[in-house]
């Protein structure tokens, strides 16, 4: 019998033995081991022949834990072709196509291009779509738990510390905030005052409806209308469930990278590293939605949308030499957003545009 040379491992010891392997037309795999008269006969249904990866040796798995190491991949492929009768299964044809592509630089380049196209397409269209489905399927109670855990983490790390804004000033801002809630119908939102050396002048929304405003931002604002404009923007995030959407987007990207790399640690680095720019894009989409929400409310309350732009410009100016403040890190530039606010005011016949 002219068999395919291989190295036989019995599954009990690490010592290999020279052997020959043959696949017969009747669906059997026969192994002739040097020095052993009797041949092993196995049904192909009980044998696992792994997919070919370039020219690396393949270990054909036999019943009982034994295996045959085959180094001549071309001969093994040819043996399989000769013994397969009729039309090849779709999986086998696809496997051979992948091998042909993998064997040439053009094929490898094409595979890389296809992979990149899949990743970019999913990032642009698939990730936001998946995130919308996740947000729609997440009950508000679970979202609130996520927000509570984030708040607990901020407090434990001393990222947020007790406010020093006096109670009278807090009451004024709370009154305006709750009027805003009633007018917009965003009932789940609550407002919390905190000081934060880490965040500085800042306001942000957490999953579940908690809106945080820092003492530093209250101090920076020239008037209550600027504070109301910022809070209207954050209330837009609550209404759009934007933070939960962002978490879902990043999670879906992590799943995609894990699927392509096969390693969750590598995938995490991909999502937390190169994906940062893509993540900023998603954040900017949410920012535009929140800005539109704020502009609509401000115009209805006879407050110029330019109040938001004025505070943004001042906020960016205070950090001109020290880097971009947290509240602006994932936003469009202050000038762009100020122009958007001015245009919204002009369209409504409101306040003059910012010079």
C-alpha positions as CSV (number, residue, x, y, z in Angstrom):
1,X,0.0,0.0,0.0
2,X,1.4,3.4,-1.0
3,X,0.5,5.5,1.9
4,X,1.2,9.0,3.0
5,X,4.3,9.2,5.3
6,X,3.4,10.5,8.8
7,X,4.4,10.3,12.4
8,X,2.1,8.3,14.6
9,X,1.4,9.3,18.3
10,X,-0.5,6.7,20.3
11,X,-1.9,9.3,22.8
12,X,-0.3,7.7,25.8
13,X,3.4,8.5,25.3
14,X,5.2,11.4,23.6
15,X,7.4,9.1,21.5
16,X,6.4,9.2,17.8
17,X,6.6,6.2,15.4
18,X,7.0,6.3,11.6
19,X,3.9,5.3,9.8
20,X,1.9,5.6,6.6
21,X,-1.6,6.8,6.3
22,X,-4.2,6.0,3.5
23,X,-7.7,7.2,2.9
24,X,-9.7,4.6,1.0
25,X,-12.6,5.0,-1.5
26,X,-15.0,3.3,0.9
27,X,-14.6,6.0,3.6
28,X,-11.9,4.5,5.8
29,X,-8.6,5.8,7.0
30,X,-5.9,3.1,7.4
31,X,-2.7,3.6,9.4
32,X,0.3,1.3,8.9
33,X,2.8,1.7,11.7
34,X,6.4,0.6,11.3
35,X,7.1,-2.5,13.4
36,X,3.5,-3.4,13.9
37,X,1.9,-6.0,11.7
38,X,-1.7,-5.1,12.2
39,X,-3.0,-1.9,10.7
40,X,-5.4,0.5,12.3
41,X,-8.6,1.0,10.4
42,X,-10.9,3.9,11.3
43,X,-14.0,5.3,9.7
44,X,-13.5,8.8,8.3
45,X,-16.6,9.8,10.3
46,X,-14.6,9.2,13.5
47,X,-11.5,11.0,12.2
48,X,-10.9,14.8,12.4
49,X,-8.7,16.2,9.6
50,X,-8.0,19.9,10.5
51,X,-8.2,22.7,8.0
52,X,-5.0,23.5,6.3
53,X,-3.0,26.6,7.4
54,X,-0.4,27.4,4.9
55,X,2.2,24.6,5.1
56,X,2.2,24.0,8.8
57,X,2.0,20.3,9.8
58,X,-1.5,18.9,10.4
59,X,-2.4,16.5,13.2
60,X,-5.0,14.1,12.0
61,X,-7.0,13.1,15.2
62,X,-7.9,9.4,15.5
63,X,-10.3,7.8,17.9
64,X,-8.9,7.0,21.3
65,X,-6.6,9.9,21.5
66,X,-4.0,8.8,18.8
67,X,-3.0,11.2,16.0
68,X,-0.9,11.2,12.8
69,X,1.3,14.2,12.1
70,X,1.3,15.0,8.4
71,X,3.9,17.3,6.9
72,X,3.0,16.9,3.2
73,X,-0.1,19.0,3.0
74,X,-0.3,18.8,-0.8
75,X,-0.3,15.0,-0.7
76,X,-3.0,14.9,2.0
77,X,-5.2,17.3,0.0
78,X,-4.7,15.2,-3.1
79,X,-5.6,12.0,-1.2
80,X,-8.8,13.6,0.0
81,X,-9.7,14.8,-3.5
82,X,-9.2,11.3,-4.9
83,X,-11.3,9.6,-2.3
84,X,-14.1,12.1,-2.3
85,X,-16.8,10.9,-4.8
86,X,-19.2,13.2,-6.5
87,X,-19.8,16.8,-5.7
88,X,-17.5,18.2,-2.9
89,X,-19.3,19.5,0.1
90,X,-19.6,23.3,0.3
91,X,-17.3,23.4,3.3
92,X,-14.5,21.6,1.5
93,X,-14.8,23.8,-1.5
94,X,-14.6,26.9,0.7
95,X,-11.6,25.5,2.5
96,X,-9.7,25.0,-0.7
97,X,-10.6,28.5,-1.9
98,X,-9.3,29.9,1.4
99,X,-6.0,28.0,1.0
100,X,-5.5,29.2,-2.6
101,X,-6.1,32.8,-1.4
102,X,-3.7,32.3,1.5
103,X,-1.0,30.9,-0.7
104,X,-0.4,34.1,-2.7
105,X,0.3,37.6,-1.7
106,X,-2.6,38.9,-3.8
107,X,-4.9,36.5,-2.0
108,X,-3.6,37.6,1.3
109,X,-3.9,41.3,0.4
110,X,-7.5,40.6,-0.8
111,X,-8.3,38.9,2.5
112,X,-6.9,41.8,4.4
113,X,-8.9,44.3,2.3
114,X,-12.1,42.3,2.9
115,X,-11.5,42.1,6.6
116,X,-10.9,45.8,6.8
117,X,-14.0,46.5,4.8
118,X,-16.1,44.3,7.2
119,X,-14.6,46.1,10.2
120,X,-15.2,49.6,8.8
121,X,-18.7,48.7,7.6
122,X,-19.7,47.3,11.0
123,X,-18.2,50.3,12.7
124,X,-20.0,52.8,10.5
125,X,-23.4,51.1,10.2
126,X,-23.5,47.9,12.3
127,X,-22.3,49.2,15.6
128,X,-24.9,52.1,15.9
129,X,-27.7,49.7,14.8
130,X,-26.7,47.1,17.4
131,X,-26.5,49.8,20.0
132,X,-30.0,51.0,19.3
133,X,-31.3,47.5,19.6
134,X,-29.5,47.0,22.9
135,X,-30.8,50.3,24.3
136,X,-34.3,49.5,23.3
137,X,-34.1,46.1,25.0
138,X,-32.6,47.4,28.2
139,X,-35.2,48.2,30.9
140,X,-34.8,51.6,32.6
141,X,-34.4,49.8,36.0
142,X,-31.2,48.1,34.7
143,X,-29.9,51.3,33.3
144,X,-30.4,53.0,36.6
145,X,-28.4,50.3,38.3
146,X,-25.5,50.9,35.9
147,X,-25.7,54.6,36.7
148,X,-25.7,54.0,40.5
149,X,-22.6,51.8,40.2
150,X,-20.8,54.4,38.2
151,X,-21.7,57.1,40.8
152,X,-20.5,54.8,43.6
153,X,-17.2,54.3,41.7
154,X,-16.7,58.0,41.3
155,X,-17.3,58.6,45.0
156,X,-15.0,55.8,46.1
157,X,-12.2,57.1,43.9
158,X,-12.8,60.6,45.2
159,X,-13.3,61.8,41.6
160,X,-16.4,63.5,43.0
161,X,-16.4,65.2,46.4
162,X,-19.2,67.0,48.4
163,X,-20.3,70.2,46.9
164,X,-19.5,73.6,48.4
165,X,-22.3,75.5,46.6
166,X,-24.5,77.0,49.3
167,X,-28.0,75.6,49.6
168,X,-29.8,78.8,48.4
169,X,-27.8,78.7,45.1
170,X,-28.5,75.0,44.7
171,X,-32.2,75.6,45.2
172,X,-32.3,78.2,42.5
173,X,-30.6,75.9,40.0
174,X,-32.8,72.9,41.1
175,X,-35.9,75.0,40.5
176,X,-34.9,75.8,36.9
177,X,-33.9,72.1,36.4
178,X,-37.2,70.8,37.5
179,X,-39.1,73.3,35.4
180,X,-37.1,72.0,32.5
181,X,-37.9,68.4,33.3
182,X,-41.7,69.2,33.4
183,X,-41.5,71.1,30.1
184,X,-39.6,68.4,28.3
185,X,-41.2,65.3,29.9
186,X,-37.9,63.8,31.0
187,X,-39.2,62.6,34.3
188,X,-36.4,60.2,35.2
189,X,-33.7,62.9,35.5
190,X,-32.3,64.1,38.9
191,X,-29.6,66.7,39.5
192,X,-26.6,66.3,41.8
193,X,-24.0,68.9,42.8
194,X,-20.4,67.9,43.4
195,X,-17.0,69.3,43.4
196,X,-14.3,67.7,41.3
197,X,-10.6,68.7,41.0
198,X,-10.3,65.9,38.5
199,X,-13.1,67.0,36.1
200,X,-13.0,70.7,36.7
201,X,-15.8,72.8,35.1
202,X,-18.0,70.0,34.0
203,X,-21.5,68.6,33.7
204,X,-22.4,65.1,32.5
205,X,-25.2,62.6,32.5
206,X,-25.1,59.0,33.9
207,X,-27.1,56.0,32.8
208,X,-30.5,56.1,34.4
209,X,-31.0,59.9,34.5
210,X,-28.6,61.4,37.1
211,X,-27.1,64.7,35.9
212,X,-24.0,65.9,37.6
213,X,-22.9,69.5,37.7
214,X,-19.6,70.6,39.3
215,X,-19.0,73.5,41.6
216,X,-16.4,74.7,39.1
217,X,-18.9,75.0,36.3
218,X,-21.4,76.9,38.5
219,X,-18.6,79.3,39.3
220,X,-17.5,79.7,35.7
221,X,-21.0,80.6,34.4
222,X,-21.7,84.3,34.0
223,X,-25.4,83.9,34.6
224,X,-28.2,81.3,35.2
225,X,-29.1,81.1,31.5
226,X,-25.7,79.6,30.7
227,X,-26.2,77.0,33.5
228,X,-29.7,76.2,32.2
229,X,-28.3,75.8,28.6
230,X,-25.7,73.3,29.9
231,X,-28.3,71.4,31.9
232,X,-30.6,71.3,28.9
233,X,-27.8,69.8,26.9
234,X,-27.3,67.1,29.5
235,X,-31.0,66.5,29.7
236,X,-30.8,65.8,26.0
237,X,-28.3,63.0,26.8
238,X,-30.8,61.5,29.4
239,X,-33.7,61.7,26.9
240,X,-31.6,60.0,24.2
241,X,-30.1,57.4,26.6
242,X,-26.8,58.4,25.0
243,X,-24.4,57.0,27.7
244,X,-26.0,53.6,27.6
245,X,-25.8,53.7,23.8
246,X,-22.1,54.6,24.0
247,X,-21.5,51.6,26.3
248,X,-23.4,49.3,23.9
249,X,-21.4,50.6,20.9
250,X,-18.0,50.0,22.6
251,X,-19.2,46.5,23.8
252,X,-20.2,45.5,20.3
253,X,-16.9,46.7,18.9
254,X,-15.2,44.5,21.6
255,X,-17.2,41.5,20.5
256,X,-16.3,42.1,16.8
257,X,-12.6,42.5,17.5
258,X,-12.7,39.4,19.7
259,X,-14.3,37.5,16.8
260,X,-11.6,38.5,14.4
261,X,-8.5,38.2,16.7
262,X,-9.7,35.3,18.8
263,X,-8.2,36.9,21.9
264,X,-10.3,39.1,24.2
265,X,-7.2,40.8,25.6
266,X,-6.0,41.9,22.1
267,X,-9.6,42.9,21.3
268,X,-9.8,45.0,24.4
269,X,-6.6,46.8,23.4
270,X,-8.1,47.4,20.0
271,X,-11.3,48.9,21.4
272,X,-9.5,51.0,24.0
273,X,-6.7,52.1,21.7
274,X,-7.2,52.6,17.9
275,X,-11.0,52.6,18.4
276,X,-10.8,55.8,20.4
277,X,-11.2,58.0,17.3
278,X,-14.2,56.0,16.2
279,X,-15.7,56.2,19.6
280,X,-15.3,60.0,19.5
281,X,-17.4,60.0,16.3
282,X,-20.2,58.2,18.1
283,X,-19.9,60.7,20.9
284,X,-20.2,63.6,18.5
285,X,-23.4,62.2,17.0
286,X,-24.9,62.1,20.5
287,X,-23.6,65.6,21.2
288,X,-25.3,67.0,18.1
289,X,-28.6,65.3,19.2
290,X,-28.2,66.8,22.7
291,X,-27.5,70.2,21.3
292,X,-30.6,70.1,19.2
293,X,-32.6,69.1,22.3
294,X,-31.1,72.0,24.2
295,X,-31.7,74.5,21.4
296,X,-35.4,73.5,21.2
297,X,-35.9,73.9,24.9
298,X,-34.1,77.2,25.2
299,X,-36.0,78.8,22.3
300,X,-39.3,77.7,24.0
301,X,-38.1,79.2,27.3
302,X,-37.2,82.5,25.6
303,X,-33.5,81.9,26.2
304,X,-31.0,82.3,23.3
305,X,-29.2,79.1,22.3
306,X,-26.1,81.3,22.1
307,X,-25.9,81.0,25.8
308,X,-24.5,77.5,25.4
309,X,-22.0,78.7,22.9
310,X,-20.8,81.5,25.1
311,X,-20.1,79.2,28.0
312,X,-18.4,76.7,25.7
313,X,-16.0,79.3,24.4
314,X,-15.2,80.5,27.9
315,X,-14.7,76.9,29.0
316,X,-12.3,76.2,26.2
317,X,-10.5,79.5,26.8
318,X,-9.8,78.7,30.4
319,X,-8.0,75.5,29.3
320,X,-6.2,77.0,26.3
321,X,-2.7,76.3,27.5
322,X,-3.5,73.3,29.6
323,X,-5.2,70.9,27.2
324,X,-8.8,70.4,26.4
325,X,-11.2,70.2,29.3
326,X,-13.2,66.9,29.9
327,X,-16.5,68.4,28.9
328,X,-15.1,69.3,25.5
329,X,-12.9,66.2,24.9
330,X,-15.4,64.3,22.8
331,X,-17.3,67.4,21.4
332,X,-16.9,69.4,18.3
333,X,-14.8,72.5,18.8
334,X,-16.4,75.3,20.8
335,X,-16.4,77.6,17.8
336,X,-18.3,75.1,15.7
337,X,-20.9,74.5,18.4
338,X,-21.2,78.2,19.0
339,X,-22.0,78.7,15.3
340,X,-24.6,76.0,15.5
341,X,-26.2,77.7,18.5
342,X,-26.2,81.1,16.7
343,X,-27.7,79.6,13.6
344,X,-30.5,78.0,15.7
345,X,-31.2,81.4,17.2
346,X,-31.3,83.1,13.8
347,X,-33.6,80.5,12.3
348,X,-36.0,81.1,15.2
349,X,-35.6,84.9,14.9
350,X,-33.9,84.9,18.2
351,X,-30.8,86.5,19.6
352,X,-28.0,87.9,17.5
353,X,-25.2,85.6,16.3
354,X,-22.1,85.6,18.3
355,X,-19.4,87.7,16.7
